[in-house]
């Protein structure tokens, strides 16, 4: 199985359970791994056969700017569903960190969806 990954992708978005969090931008850090057969794009050197990580990052940024959730668990689940559908990704692992949520710790969630091929 080949993997296309995006690590340490930072986005500022509105997220949080507390009332004061609903009106401020907070940083989220994404680490994403997606199954993709890279043999065809490697053979043809054709971007249209590749999983274009720039389009995936644009998609994530747009999604986060246009959806607001209280829980990063909800954001992770919905974003995974949409990435898998929009880019025909059969398997995806996503970790979202929320720096500053807990003093002296890095916290977040990690989910895996789909079938490894």
Jmol script that loads the backbone (N, CA, C; Angstrom):
load data "model"
ATOM      1  N   UNK A   1       0.850  -1.183   0.000  1.00  0.00           N
ATOM      2  CA  UNK A   1       0.000   0.000   0.000  1.00  0.00           C
ATOM      3  C   UNK A   1       0.886   1.232   0.000  1.00  0.00           C
ATOM      4  N   UNK A   2       0.592   2.146  -0.892  1.00  0.00           N
ATOM      5  CA  UNK A   2       1.294   3.425  -0.952  1.00  0.00           C
ATOM      6  C   UNK A   2       0.541   4.439  -0.100  1.00  0.00           C
ATOM      7  N   UNK A   3       1.274   5.385   0.420  1.00  0.00           N
ATOM      8  CA  UNK A   3       0.696   6.422   1.280  1.00  0.00           C
ATOM      9  C   UNK A   3       1.082   7.794   0.752  1.00  0.00           C
ATOM     10  N   UNK A   4       0.101   8.660   0.653  1.00  0.00           N
ATOM     11  CA  UNK A   4       0.334  10.086   0.429  1.00  0.00           C
ATOM     12  C   UNK A   4       0.045  10.753   1.767  1.00  0.00           C
ATOM     13  N   UNK A   5       0.991  11.557   2.249  1.00  0.00           N
ATOM     14  CA  UNK A   5       0.770  12.152   3.568  1.00  0.00           C
ATOM     15  C   UNK A   5       0.908  13.664   3.550  1.00  0.00           C
ATOM     16  N   UNK A   6       0.232  14.250   4.523  1.00  0.00           N
ATOM     17  CA  UNK A   6       0.304  15.684   4.804  1.00  0.00           C
ATOM     18  C   UNK A   6       0.525  15.778   6.312  1.00  0.00           C
ATOM     19  N   UNK A   7       1.654  16.324   6.716  1.00  0.00           N
ATOM     20  CA  UNK A   7       1.965  16.422   8.143  1.00  0.00           C
ATOM     21  C   UNK A   7       2.146  17.889   8.546  1.00  0.00           C
ATOM     22  N   UNK A   8       1.786  18.170   9.774  1.00  0.00           N
ATOM     23  CA  UNK A   8       1.963  19.494  10.375  1.00  0.00           C
ATOM     24  C   UNK A   8       1.264  20.611   9.596  1.00  0.00           C
ATOM     25  N   UNK A   9       0.093  20.288   9.072  1.00  0.00           N
ATOM     26  CA  UNK A   9      -0.700  21.271   8.336  1.00  0.00           C
ATOM     27  C   UNK A   9      -1.532  22.069   9.347  1.00  0.00           C
ATOM     28  N   UNK A  10      -1.225  23.348   9.468  1.00  0.00           N
ATOM     29  CA  UNK A  10      -1.891  24.207  10.460  1.00  0.00           C
ATOM     30  C   UNK A  10      -3.006  25.015   9.826  1.00  0.00           C
ATOM     31  N   UNK A  11      -4.127  25.039  10.544  1.00  0.00           N
ATOM     32  CA  UNK A  11      -5.290  25.816  10.125  1.00  0.00           C
ATOM     33  C   UNK A  11      -5.823  26.559  11.342  1.00  0.00           C
ATOM     34  N   UNK A  12      -6.246  27.772  11.117  1.00  0.00           N
ATOM     35  CA  UNK A  12      -6.950  28.521  12.161  1.00  0.00           C
ATOM     36  C   UNK A  12      -8.435  28.446  11.834  1.00  0.00           C
ATOM     37  N   UNK A  13      -9.205  28.025  12.840  1.00  0.00           N
ATOM     38  CA  UNK A  13     -10.641  27.857  12.639  1.00  0.00           C
ATOM     39  C   UNK A  13     -11.373  28.051  13.963  1.00  0.00           C
ATOM     40  N   UNK A  14     -12.668  28.157  13.882  1.00  0.00           N
ATOM     41  CA  UNK A  14     -13.490  28.252  15.091  1.00  0.00           C
ATOM     42  C   UNK A  14     -13.893  26.849  15.505  1.00  0.00           C
ATOM     43  N   UNK A  15     -13.530  26.482  16.727  1.00  0.00           N
ATOM     44  CA  UNK A  15     -13.869  25.156  17.243  1.00  0.00           C
ATOM     45  C   UNK A  15     -13.806  25.201  18.756  1.00  0.00           C
ATOM     46  N   UNK A  16     -14.707  24.486  19.402  1.00  0.00           N
ATOM     47  CA  UNK A  16     -14.639  24.409  20.847  1.00  0.00           C
ATOM     48  C   UNK A  16     -16.006  24.306  21.495  1.00  0.00           C
ATOM     49  N   UNK A  17     -15.991  23.750  22.677  1.00  0.00           N
ATOM     50  CA  UNK A  17     -17.204  23.516  23.454  1.00  0.00           C
ATOM     51  C   UNK A  17     -17.633  24.768  24.208  1.00  0.00           C
ATOM     52  N   UNK A  18     -16.664  25.509  24.716  1.00  0.00           N
ATOM     53  CA  UNK A  18     -16.969  26.655  25.566  1.00  0.00           C
ATOM     54  C   UNK A  18     -17.453  27.851  24.743  1.00  0.00           C
ATOM     55  N   UNK A  19     -18.350  28.615  25.327  1.00  0.00           N
ATOM     56  CA  UNK A  19     -18.947  29.762  24.645  1.00  0.00           C
ATOM     57  C   UNK A  19     -17.884  30.715  24.098  1.00  0.00           C
ATOM     58  N   UNK A  20     -16.843  30.975  24.887  1.00  0.00           N
ATOM     59  CA  UNK A  20     -15.803  31.906  24.448  1.00  0.00           C
ATOM     60  C   UNK A  20     -15.039  31.385  23.228  1.00  0.00           C
ATOM     61  N   UNK A  21     -15.066  30.077  22.982  1.00  0.00           N
ATOM     62  CA  UNK A  21     -14.366  29.503  21.833  1.00  0.00           C
ATOM     63  C   UNK A  21     -15.143  29.670  20.525  1.00  0.00           C
ATOM     64  N   UNK A  22     -16.421  29.960  20.622  1.00  0.00           N
ATOM     65  CA  UNK A  22     -17.260  30.040  19.432  1.00  0.00           C
ATOM     66  C   UNK A  22     -16.965  31.257  18.571  1.00  0.00           C
ATOM     67  N   UNK A  23     -16.277  32.254  19.133  1.00  0.00           N
ATOM     68  CA  UNK A  23     -16.040  33.503  18.404  1.00  0.00           C
ATOM     69  C   UNK A  23     -14.571  33.791  18.131  1.00  0.00           C
ATOM     70  N   UNK A  24     -13.684  32.843  18.447  1.00  0.00           N
ATOM     71  CA  UNK A  24     -12.261  33.085  18.206  1.00  0.00           C
ATOM     72  C   UNK A  24     -11.699  32.014  17.266  1.00  0.00           C
ATOM     73  N   UNK A  25     -10.615  32.368  16.608  1.00  0.00           N
ATOM     74  CA  UNK A  25      -9.918  31.396  15.776  1.00  0.00           C
ATOM     75  C   UNK A  25      -8.871  30.678  16.630  1.00  0.00           C
ATOM     76  N   UNK A  26      -8.828  29.365  16.491  1.00  0.00           N
ATOM     77  CA  UNK A  26      -7.840  28.554  17.196  1.00  0.00           C
ATOM     78  C   UNK A  26      -7.071  27.720  16.179  1.00  0.00           C
ATOM     79  N   UNK A  27      -5.843  27.400  16.517  1.00  0.00           N
ATOM     80  CA  UNK A  27      -5.005  26.614  15.629  1.00  0.00           C
ATOM     81  C   UNK A  27      -5.262  25.125  15.821  1.00  0.00           C
ATOM     82  N   UNK A  28      -5.418  24.427  14.710  1.00  0.00           N
ATOM     83  CA  UNK A  28      -5.461  22.974  14.687  1.00  0.00           C
ATOM     84  C   UNK A  28      -4.312  22.511  13.800  1.00  0.00           C
ATOM     85  N   UNK A  29      -3.692  21.398  14.174  1.00  0.00           N
ATOM     86  CA  UNK A  29      -2.597  20.834  13.390  1.00  0.00           C
ATOM     87  C   UNK A  29      -3.002  19.449  12.910  1.00  0.00           C
ATOM     88  N   UNK A  30      -2.960  19.259  11.602  1.00  0.00           N
ATOM     89  CA  UNK A  30      -3.404  18.016  10.970  1.00  0.00           C
ATOM     90  C   UNK A  30      -2.215  17.180  10.517  1.00  0.00           C
ATOM     91  N   UNK A  31      -2.297  15.881  10.776  1.00  0.00           N
ATOM     92  CA  UNK A  31      -1.420  14.882  10.182  1.00  0.00           C
ATOM     93  C   UNK A  31      -2.337  13.874   9.509  1.00  0.00           C
ATOM     94  N   UNK A  32      -2.192  13.736   8.211  1.00  0.00           N
ATOM     95  CA  UNK A  32      -3.095  12.889   7.437  1.00  0.00           C
ATOM     96  C   UNK A  32      -2.277  11.926   6.581  1.00  0.00           C
ATOM     97  N   UNK A  33      -2.703  10.681   6.561  1.00  0.00           N
ATOM     98  CA  UNK A  33      -2.119   9.682   5.675  1.00  0.00           C
ATOM     99  C   UNK A  33      -3.263   9.062   4.877  1.00  0.00           C
ATOM    100  N   UNK A  34      -3.060   8.963   3.554  1.00  0.00           N
ATOM    101  CA  UNK A  34      -4.107   8.460   2.667  1.00  0.00           C
ATOM    102  C   UNK A  34      -3.540   7.377   1.757  1.00  0.00           C
ATOM    103  N   UNK A  35      -4.253   6.261   1.667  1.00  0.00           N
ATOM    104  CA  UNK A  35      -3.844   5.194   0.761  1.00  0.00           C
ATOM    105  C   UNK A  35      -4.074   5.655  -0.672  1.00  0.00           C
ATOM    106  N   UNK A  36      -3.059   5.419  -1.515  1.00  0.00           N
ATOM    107  CA  UNK A  36      -3.184   5.767  -2.916  1.00  0.00           C
ATOM    108  C   UNK A  36      -2.179   4.945  -3.711  1.00  0.00           C
ATOM    109  N   UNK A  37      -2.610   4.362  -4.791  1.00  0.00           N
ATOM    110  CA  UNK A  37      -1.700   3.598  -5.630  1.00  0.00           C
ATOM    111  C   UNK A  37      -0.864   4.572  -6.459  1.00  0.00           C
ATOM    112  N   UNK A  38       0.412   4.682  -6.121  1.00  0.00           N
ATOM    113  CA  UNK A  38       1.285   5.644  -6.781  1.00  0.00           C
ATOM    114  C   UNK A  38       2.001   5.075  -8.007  1.00  0.00           C
ATOM    115  N   UNK A  39       1.730   3.835  -8.370  1.00  0.00           N
ATOM    116  CA  UNK A  39       2.460   3.241  -9.495  1.00  0.00           C
ATOM    117  C   UNK A  39       2.124   3.926 -10.823  1.00  0.00           C
ATOM    118  N   UNK A  40       0.857   4.243 -11.076  1.00  0.00           N
ATOM    119  CA  UNK A  40       0.488   4.898 -12.336  1.00  0.00           C
ATOM    120  C   UNK A  40       1.064   6.312 -12.432  1.00  0.00           C
ATOM    121  N   UNK A  41       0.885   7.159 -11.415  1.00  0.00           N
ATOM    122  CA  UNK A  41       1.487   8.490 -11.545  1.00  0.00           C
ATOM    123  C   UNK A  41       3.017   8.433 -11.649  1.00  0.00           C
ATOM    124  N   UNK A  42       3.628   7.467 -10.978  1.00  0.00           N
ATOM    125  CA  UNK A  42       5.089   7.339 -11.065  1.00  0.00           C
ATOM    126  C   UNK A  42       5.499   6.915 -12.475  1.00  0.00           C
ATOM    127  N   UNK A  43       4.709   6.053 -13.084  1.00  0.00           N
ATOM    128  CA  UNK A  43       5.022   5.549 -14.426  1.00  0.00           C
ATOM    129  C   UNK A  43       4.821   6.637 -15.484  1.00  0.00           C
ATOM    130  N   UNK A  44       3.743   7.420 -15.341  1.00  0.00           N
ATOM    131  CA  UNK A  44       3.383   8.403 -16.368  1.00  0.00           C
ATOM    132  C   UNK A  44       3.888   9.812 -16.073  1.00  0.00           C
ATOM    133  N   UNK A  45       4.294  10.059 -14.820  1.00  0.00           N
ATOM    134  CA  UNK A  45       4.714  11.396 -14.386  1.00  0.00           C
ATOM    135  C   UNK A  45       3.602  12.419 -14.637  1.00  0.00           C
ATOM    136  N   UNK A  46       2.356  11.983 -14.379  1.00  0.00           N
ATOM    137  CA  UNK A  46       1.165  12.778 -14.679  1.00  0.00           C
ATOM    138  C   UNK A  46       0.424  13.110 -13.386  1.00  0.00           C
ATOM    139  N   UNK A  47       0.327  14.389 -13.076  1.00  0.00           N
ATOM    140  CA  UNK A  47      -0.322  14.843 -11.845  1.00  0.00           C
ATOM    141  C   UNK A  47      -1.786  14.425 -11.781  1.00  0.00           C
ATOM    142  N   UNK A  48      -2.439  14.270 -12.928  1.00  0.00           N
ATOM    143  CA  UNK A  48      -3.853  13.906 -12.903  1.00  0.00           C
ATOM    144  C   UNK A  48      -4.076  12.481 -12.411  1.00  0.00           C
ATOM    145  N   UNK A  49      -3.033  11.656 -12.422  1.00  0.00           N
ATOM    146  CA  UNK A  49      -3.139  10.291 -11.895  1.00  0.00           C
ATOM    147  C   UNK A  49      -2.738  10.216 -10.426  1.00  0.00           C
ATOM    148  N   UNK A  50      -2.195  11.304  -9.917  1.00  0.00           N
ATOM    149  CA  UNK A  50      -1.721  11.336  -8.530  1.00  0.00           C
ATOM    150  C   UNK A  50      -2.804  11.877  -7.600  1.00  0.00           C
ATOM    151  N   UNK A  51      -2.654  11.590  -6.320  1.00  0.00           N
ATOM    152  CA  UNK A  51      -3.480  12.237  -5.308  1.00  0.00           C
ATOM    153  C   UNK A  51      -2.816  13.576  -5.024  1.00  0.00           C
ATOM    154  N   UNK A  52      -3.410  14.635  -5.476  1.00  0.00           N
ATOM    155  CA  UNK A  52      -2.823  15.971  -5.415  1.00  0.00           C
ATOM    156  C   UNK A  52      -2.974  16.543  -4.006  1.00  0.00           C
ATOM    157  N   UNK A  53      -1.882  16.499  -3.249  1.00  0.00           N
ATOM    158  CA  UNK A  53      -1.967  16.946  -1.850  1.00  0.00           C
ATOM    159  C   UNK A  53      -2.249  18.432  -1.730  1.00  0.00           C
ATOM    160  N   UNK A  54      -1.924  19.221  -2.769  1.00  0.00           N
ATOM    161  CA  UNK A  54      -2.276  20.646  -2.692  1.00  0.00           C
ATOM    162  C   UNK A  54      -3.796  20.823  -2.759  1.00  0.00           C
ATOM    163  N   UNK A  55      -4.468  19.991  -3.563  1.00  0.00           N
ATOM    164  CA  UNK A  55      -5.931  20.062  -3.627  1.00  0.00           C
ATOM    165  C   UNK A  55      -6.563  19.548  -2.331  1.00  0.00           C
ATOM    166  N   UNK A  56      -5.946  18.553  -1.725  1.00  0.00           N
ATOM    167  CA  UNK A  56      -6.460  18.034  -0.454  1.00  0.00           C
ATOM    168  C   UNK A  56      -6.323  19.101   0.626  1.00  0.00           C
ATOM    169  N   UNK A  57      -5.188  19.791   0.692  1.00  0.00           N
ATOM    170  CA  UNK A  57      -5.024  20.832   1.714  1.00  0.00           C
ATOM    171  C   UNK A  57      -5.974  21.998   1.478  1.00  0.00           C
ATOM    172  N   UNK A  58      -6.191  22.366   0.207  1.00  0.00           N
ATOM    173  CA  UNK A  58      -7.178  23.411  -0.099  1.00  0.00           C
ATOM    174  C   UNK A  58      -8.568  22.989   0.366  1.00  0.00           C
ATOM    175  N   UNK A  59      -8.905  21.727   0.133  1.00  0.00           N
ATOM    176  CA  UNK A  59     -10.198  21.183   0.545  1.00  0.00           C
ATOM    177  C   UNK A  59     -10.353  21.260   2.064  1.00  0.00           C
ATOM    178  N   UNK A  60      -9.330  20.862   2.800  1.00  0.00           N
ATOM    179  CA  UNK A  60      -9.377  20.883   4.271  1.00  0.00           C
ATOM    180  C   UNK A  60      -9.536  22.313   4.775  1.00  0.00           C
ATOM    181  N   UNK A  61      -8.756  23.217   4.214  1.00  0.00           N
ATOM    182  CA  UNK A  61      -8.839  24.621   4.642  1.00  0.00           C
ATOM    183  C   UNK A  61     -10.242  25.179   4.390  1.00  0.00           C
ATOM    184  N   UNK A  62     -10.773  24.944   3.196  1.00  0.00           N
ATOM    185  CA  UNK A  62     -12.118  25.422   2.853  1.00  0.00           C
ATOM    186  C   UNK A  62     -13.163  24.806   3.786  1.00  0.00           C
ATOM    187  N   UNK A  63     -13.063  23.502   4.021  1.00  0.00           N
ATOM    188  CA  UNK A  63     -14.019  22.812   4.883  1.00  0.00           C
ATOM    189  C   UNK A  63     -14.002  23.411   6.292  1.00  0.00           C
ATOM    190  N   UNK A  64     -12.819  23.613   6.843  1.00  0.00           N
ATOM    191  CA  UNK A  64     -12.706  24.146   8.209  1.00  0.00           C
ATOM    192  C   UNK A  64     -13.203  25.589   8.307  1.00  0.00           C
ATOM    193  N   UNK A  65     -13.054  26.342   7.247  1.00  0.00           N
ATOM    194  CA  UNK A  65     -13.532  27.722   7.256  1.00  0.00           C
ATOM    195  C   UNK A  65     -15.053  27.808   7.134  1.00  0.00           C
ATOM    196  N   UNK A  66     -15.677  26.760   6.612  1.00  0.00           N
ATOM    197  CA  UNK A  66     -17.111  26.802   6.335  1.00  0.00           C
ATOM    198  C   UNK A  66     -17.955  25.888   7.212  1.00  0.00           C
ATOM    199  N   UNK A  67     -17.340  25.220   8.172  1.00  0.00           N
ATOM    200  CA  UNK A  67     -18.059  24.366   9.124  1.00  0.00           C
ATOM    201  C   UNK A  67     -17.516  24.629  10.519  1.00  0.00           C
ATOM    202  N   UNK A  68     -18.391  24.705  11.481  1.00  0.00           N
ATOM    203  CA  UNK A  68     -17.971  24.943  12.858  1.00  0.00           C
ATOM    204  C   UNK A  68     -18.551  23.860  13.752  1.00  0.00           C
ATOM    205  N   UNK A  69     -17.674  23.199  14.487  1.00  0.00           N
ATOM    206  CA  UNK A  69     -18.076  22.139  15.409  1.00  0.00           C
ATOM    207  C   UNK A  69     -17.555  22.457  16.800  1.00  0.00           C
ATOM    208  N   UNK A  70     -18.152  21.849  17.776  1.00  0.00           N
ATOM    209  CA  UNK A  70     -17.650  21.977  19.130  1.00  0.00           C
ATOM    210  C   UNK A  70     -16.496  21.016  19.380  1.00  0.00           C
ATOM    211  N   UNK A  71     -16.600  19.803  18.844  1.00  0.00           N
ATOM    212  CA  UNK A  71     -15.604  18.760  19.126  1.00  0.00           C
ATOM    213  C   UNK A  71     -14.699  18.510  17.923  1.00  0.00           C
ATOM    214  N   UNK A  72     -13.403  18.312  18.189  1.00  0.00           N
ATOM    215  CA  UNK A  72     -12.517  17.938  17.090  1.00  0.00           C
ATOM    216  C   UNK A  72     -12.813  16.512  16.633  1.00  0.00           C
ATOM    217  N   UNK A  73     -13.446  15.720  17.495  1.00  0.00           N
ATOM    218  CA  UNK A  73     -13.875  14.375  17.090  1.00  0.00           C
ATOM    219  C   UNK A  73     -14.880  14.454  15.938  1.00  0.00           C
ATOM    220  N   UNK A  74     -15.809  15.393  16.046  1.00  0.00           N
ATOM    221  CA  UNK A  74     -16.813  15.575  14.992  1.00  0.00           C
ATOM    222  C   UNK A  74     -16.158  16.090  13.717  1.00  0.00           C
ATOM    223  N   UNK A  75     -15.281  17.064  13.850  1.00  0.00           N
ATOM    224  CA  UNK A  75     -14.572  17.591  12.689  1.00  0.00           C
ATOM    225  C   UNK A  75     -13.790  16.479  11.997  1.00  0.00           C
ATOM    226  N   UNK A  76     -13.076  15.669  12.754  1.00  0.00           N
ATOM    227  CA  UNK A  76     -12.276  14.586  12.166  1.00  0.00           C
ATOM    228  C   UNK A  76     -13.162  13.610  11.398  1.00  0.00           C
ATOM    229  N   UNK A  77     -14.252  13.209  11.999  1.00  0.00           N
ATOM    230  CA  UNK A  77     -15.154  12.235  11.364  1.00  0.00           C
ATOM    231  C   UNK A  77     -15.732  12.782  10.063  1.00  0.00           C
ATOM    232  N   UNK A  78     -16.255  13.985  10.103  1.00  0.00           N
ATOM    233  CA  UNK A  78     -16.887  14.573   8.921  1.00  0.00           C
ATOM    234  C   UNK A  78     -15.868  14.872   7.823  1.00  0.00           C
ATOM    235  N   UNK A  79     -14.714  15.359   8.226  1.00  0.00           N
ATOM    236  CA  UNK A  79     -13.679  15.665   7.250  1.00  0.00           C
ATOM    237  C   UNK A  79     -13.166  14.399   6.569  1.00  0.00           C
ATOM    238  N   UNK A  80     -12.969  13.329   7.330  1.00  0.00           N
ATOM    239  CA  UNK A  80     -12.556  12.052   6.738  1.00  0.00           C
ATOM    240  C   UNK A  80     -13.579  11.573   5.713  1.00  0.00           C
ATOM    241  N   UNK A  81     -14.837  11.593   6.096  1.00  0.00           N
ATOM    242  CA  UNK A  81     -15.907  11.168   5.170  1.00  0.00           C
ATOM    243  C   UNK A  81     -15.833  11.957   3.867  1.00  0.00           C
ATOM    244  N   UNK A  82     -15.685  13.255   3.969  1.00  0.00           N
ATOM    245  CA  UNK A  82     -15.695  14.115   2.790  1.00  0.00           C
ATOM    246  C   UNK A  82     -14.448  13.969   1.934  1.00  0.00           C
ATOM    247  N   UNK A  83     -13.300  13.799   2.554  1.00  0.00           N
ATOM    248  CA  UNK A  83     -12.071  13.580   1.788  1.00  0.00           C
ATOM    249  C   UNK A  83     -12.147  12.257   1.039  1.00  0.00           C
ATOM    250  N   UNK A  84     -12.604  11.207   1.728  1.00  0.00           N
ATOM    251  CA  UNK A  84     -12.687   9.897   1.091  1.00  0.00           C
ATOM    252  C   UNK A  84     -13.633   9.931  -0.107  1.00  0.00           C
ATOM    253  N   UNK A  85     -14.753  10.614   0.028  1.00  0.00           N
ATOM    254  CA  UNK A  85     -15.712  10.718  -1.078  1.00  0.00           C
ATOM    255  C   UNK A  85     -15.201  11.616  -2.204  1.00  0.00           C
ATOM    256  N   UNK A  86     -14.659  12.748  -1.858  1.00  0.00           N
ATOM    257  CA  UNK A  86     -14.259  13.725  -2.863  1.00  0.00           C
ATOM    258  C   UNK A  86     -13.028  13.309  -3.660  1.00  0.00           C
ATOM    259  N   UNK A  87     -12.140  12.539  -3.030  1.00  0.00           N
ATOM    260  CA  UNK A  87     -10.882  12.183  -3.693  1.00  0.00           C
ATOM    261  C   UNK A  87     -10.751  10.680  -3.965  1.00  0.00           C
ATOM    262  N   UNK A  88     -11.810   9.915  -3.697  1.00  0.00           N
ATOM    263  CA  UNK A  88     -11.806   8.461  -3.920  1.00  0.00           C
ATOM    264  C   UNK A  88     -10.650   7.783  -3.187  1.00  0.00           C
ATOM    265  N   UNK A  89     -10.442   8.190  -1.941  1.00  0.00           N
ATOM    266  CA  UNK A  89      -9.394   7.606  -1.105  1.00  0.00           C
ATOM    267  C   UNK A  89     -10.003   6.416  -0.358  1.00  0.00           C
ATOM    268  N   UNK A  90      -9.425   5.208  -0.485  1.00  0.00           N
ATOM    269  CA  UNK A  90     -10.013   4.031   0.149  1.00  0.00           C
ATOM    270  C   UNK A  90      -9.727   3.903   1.646  1.00  0.00           C
ATOM    271  N   UNK A  91      -8.649   4.540   2.110  1.00  0.00           N
ATOM    272  CA  UNK A  91      -8.256   4.468   3.526  1.00  0.00           C
ATOM    273  C   UNK A  91      -7.599   5.778   3.905  1.00  0.00           C
ATOM    274  N   UNK A  92      -7.881   6.199   5.143  1.00  0.00           N
ATOM    275  CA  UNK A  92      -7.352   7.472   5.603  1.00  0.00           C
ATOM    276  C   UNK A  92      -7.108   7.410   7.107  1.00  0.00           C
ATOM    277  N   UNK A  93      -6.004   7.953   7.535  1.00  0.00           N
ATOM    278  CA  UNK A  93      -5.711   8.137   8.958  1.00  0.00           C
ATOM    279  C   UNK A  93      -5.545   9.634   9.183  1.00  0.00           C
ATOM    280  N   UNK A  94      -6.248  10.161  10.176  1.00  0.00           N
ATOM    281  CA  UNK A  94      -6.188  11.594  10.450  1.00  0.00           C
ATOM    282  C   UNK A  94      -5.960  11.836  11.933  1.00  0.00           C
ATOM    283  N   UNK A  95      -4.985  12.663  12.208  1.00  0.00           N
ATOM    284  CA  UNK A  95      -4.735  13.110  13.581  1.00  0.00           C
ATOM    285  C   UNK A  95      -4.906  14.627  13.596  1.00  0.00           C
ATOM    286  N   UNK A  96      -5.680  15.102  14.555  1.00  0.00           N
ATOM    287  CA  UNK A  96      -5.855  16.545  14.736  1.00  0.00           C
ATOM    288  C   UNK A  96      -5.395  16.892  16.147  1.00  0.00           C
ATOM    289  N   UNK A  97      -4.448  17.820  16.228  1.00  0.00           N
ATOM    290  CA  UNK A  97      -3.964  18.311  17.523  1.00  0.00           C
ATOM    291  C   UNK A  97      -4.536  19.705  17.747  1.00  0.00           C
ATOM    292  N   UNK A  98      -4.837  19.983  19.006  1.00  0.00           N
ATOM    293  CA  UNK A  98      -5.347  21.301  19.378  1.00  0.00           C
ATOM    294  C   UNK A  98      -4.392  21.885  20.422  1.00  0.00           C
ATOM    295  N   UNK A  99      -3.349  22.578  19.950  1.00  0.00           N
ATOM    296  CA  UNK A  99      -2.373  23.150  20.879  1.00  0.00           C
ATOM    297  C   UNK A  99      -3.023  24.178  21.799  1.00  0.00           C
ATOM    298  N   UNK A 100      -2.609  24.183  23.037  1.00  0.00           N
ATOM    299  CA  UNK A 100      -3.127  25.155  23.982  1.00  0.00           C
ATOM    300  C   UNK A 100      -4.413  24.748  24.665  1.00  0.00           C
ATOM    301  N   UNK A 101      -4.997  23.635  24.280  1.00  0.00           N
ATOM    302  CA  UNK A 101      -6.252  23.206  24.914  1.00  0.00           C
ATOM    303  C   UNK A 101      -6.015  22.782  26.358  1.00  0.00           C
ATOM    304  N   UNK A 102      -4.888  22.140  26.606  1.00  0.00           N
ATOM    305  CA  UNK A 102      -4.498  21.715  27.955  1.00  0.00           C
ATOM    306  C   UNK A 102      -3.082  22.223  28.201  1.00  0.00           C
ATOM    307  N   UNK A 103      -2.896  22.888  29.306  1.00  0.00           N
ATOM    308  CA  UNK A 103      -1.583  23.413  29.634  1.00  0.00           C
ATOM    309  C   UNK A 103      -0.574  22.273  29.791  1.00  0.00           C
ATOM    310  N   UNK A 104       0.600  22.457  29.233  1.00  0.00           N
ATOM    311  CA  UNK A 104       1.715  21.507  29.341  1.00  0.00           C
ATOM    312  C   UNK A 104       1.448  20.167  28.673  1.00  0.00           C
ATOM    313  N   UNK A 105       0.575  20.141  27.665  1.00  0.00           N
ATOM    314  CA  UNK A 105       0.302  18.884  26.967  1.00  0.00           C
ATOM    315  C   UNK A 105      -0.106  19.167  25.525  1.00  0.00           C
ATOM    316  N   UNK A 106       0.102  18.180  24.689  1.00  0.00           N
ATOM    317  CA  UNK A 106      -0.428  18.205  23.326  1.00  0.00           C
ATOM    318  C   UNK A 106      -1.580  17.212  23.305  1.00  0.00           C
ATOM    319  N   UNK A 107      -2.763  17.687  22.938  1.00  0.00           N
ATOM    320  CA  UNK A 107      -3.942  16.826  22.938  1.00  0.00           C
ATOM    321  C   UNK A 107      -4.593  16.834  21.570  1.00  0.00           C
ATOM    322  N   UNK A 108      -5.396  15.819  21.324  1.00  0.00           N
ATOM    323  CA  UNK A 108      -6.107  15.748  20.067  1.00  0.00           C
ATOM    324  C   UNK A 108      -6.753  14.396  19.886  1.00  0.00           C
ATOM    325  N   UNK A 109      -7.082  14.096  18.646  1.00  0.00           N
ATOM    326  CA  UNK A 109      -7.699  12.814  18.312  1.00  0.00           C
ATOM    327  C   UNK A 109      -7.006  12.239  17.081  1.00  0.00           C
ATOM    328  N   UNK A 110      -7.085  10.931  16.957  1.00  0.00           N
ATOM    329  CA  UNK A 110      -6.598  10.246  15.772  1.00  0.00           C
ATOM    330  C   UNK A 110      -7.623   9.195  15.395  1.00  0.00           C
ATOM    331  N   UNK A 111      -8.061   9.219  14.120  1.00  0.00           N
ATOM    332  CA  UNK A 111      -9.018   8.226  13.651  1.00  0.00           C
ATOM    333  C   UNK A 111      -8.502   7.604  12.355  1.00  0.00           C
ATOM    334  N   UNK A 112      -8.986   6.438  12.085  1.00  0.00           N
ATOM    335  CA  UNK A 112      -8.648   5.716  10.858  1.00  0.00           C
ATOM    336  C   UNK A 112      -9.942   5.204  10.259  1.00  0.00           C
ATOM    337  N   UNK A 113     -10.128   5.452   8.972  1.00  0.00           N
ATOM    338  CA  UNK A 113     -11.364   5.045   8.312  1.00  0.00           C
ATOM    339  C   UNK A 113     -11.042   4.377   6.981  1.00  0.00           C
ATOM    340  N   UNK A 114     -11.915   3.467   6.576  1.00  0.00           N
ATOM    341  CA  UNK A 114     -11.770   2.794   5.299  1.00  0.00           C
ATOM    342  C   UNK A 114     -10.986   1.498   5.417  1.00  0.00           C
ATOM    343  N   UNK A 115     -10.625   0.964   4.262  1.00  0.00           N
ATOM    344  CA  UNK A 115      -9.911  -0.313   4.194  1.00  0.00           C
ATOM    345  C   UNK A 115      -8.540  -0.083   3.570  1.00  0.00           C
ATOM    346  N   UNK A 116      -7.504  -0.571   4.246  1.00  0.00           N
ATOM    347  CA  UNK A 116      -6.171  -0.524   3.657  1.00  0.00           C
ATOM    348  C   UNK A 116      -6.164  -1.486   2.473  1.00  0.00           C
ATOM    349  N   UNK A 117      -5.575  -1.035   1.394  1.00  0.00           N
ATOM    350  CA  UNK A 117      -5.563  -1.834   0.175  1.00  0.00           C
ATOM    351  C   UNK A 117      -4.214  -2.503  -0.019  1.00  0.00           C
TER     352      UNK A 117
END
end "model"
wireframe off; spacefill off
backbone 0.3
color backbone group
